[in-house]
């Protein structure tokens, strides 16, 4: 299960670039995005596996 399938590889960096282009916010934004990406990734993967397990 890859982020690419959901378009996260394009969507998240795009938002990240827009937000981090403002001076002074890039470090904070990077930290937040890294945290969000990990948590969101774990959440989606858990959800994905649960759906598969119940379906088959």
N, C-alpha and C positions, 0 to 999 in steps of 0.2 A: 504493500500500500504506500503510494508515494504522494507527496504534496503536489507534484506536477499534475496529477490527474484532476485535482480540484482547482488548478490555476493559482495556487498559493505562491508558487515560485515567481509569478509575475505581479500578482496583486499586492502582496506584502512589501516587497522592495520598492514598488512604485510609491506607496503611501509613506514608507520610511524615508525615501529620497525627498519627497515634498516637505515632510515635517523637519527633517534634519538639515534642510537647506538654510533654515533660519539660524543665525549664529547664537551659540550658547546653549541651544537645546539639543544638539546632536548627541551628546554623551547620554543625557537623560533619556532621550527618545530611543537610542540604541539599546539601553538597558531594559526599558519597558518592552520594546518590541521583541527582544530576545526572550524575556520572560513569557510574554503573551504567546509567542510562537511555540515555545516548548509546551506550555499548558494546553494551548489549543490543539496542538499536534497530538498530545496524549489523549485528550478528550475525544477528538475525532476518531483516533485509532481504536480506542476502547469501544466507542459507539459502533464503529464499523464492524469490529469483531463480534460484538453482541448480536448485531443484526444477522451476520452470517451464521452464527451458531444457532440462532432461533429459526432461521430460514431452512437450514438443511438438516 
